[in-house]
Amino acid sequence: MRSRGSLVEEEKVRSHLWLHRREDAIGYAHRPTSGNISSILSHDRK
């Protein structure tokens, strides 16, 4: 069993990474190439 502290840290890291992925997706969405958007969206579903 892992301690509760490490689980909380893990959640922080996970949400932090998720936020960065969202920012990347938003950044790509503002670019003219639609290929980037679809690849980001399909990557997000995993």
N, C-alpha and C positions, 0 to 999 in steps of 0.2 A: 504493500500500500504506500502511496505517495502522500507526503504531508500536504495539508490544505494550502500552505504557503506556495509550494511549487506549482500547484494546480492554478492558483490565481495568477502567478507569473506567466504560466503557459498561455492562459487566456489573454493576458495583456499583449504578449508577443503576437498571438494569432490575430487579434483584432487590429493590431498595428500593421501587420503584413497585409491584412485584408484592405485596410484603408489605403495603403500605398497602391495596391492593385487597382482600387477604384479610381484613384487619382490618375494613374497611368491610363486607364480606360477613358476617362474624361479628356485627358490630354490628346489621346489618339483620335477621339471622336471629333475634335476640332480640326484635325488634319483632313485634307481632301481625299486621301486614299481610303476607300470603303473596305478594302481587303483587311486593313489593320483592325477596323472595328469588328468585323465578323470573327476574326481570329481571337480577339480579346474576349468577345462575348462567349464563344464556345469554350474558351479556357476558363471562364468564370463559372461555368456550369459543373465543372469537375468536382 
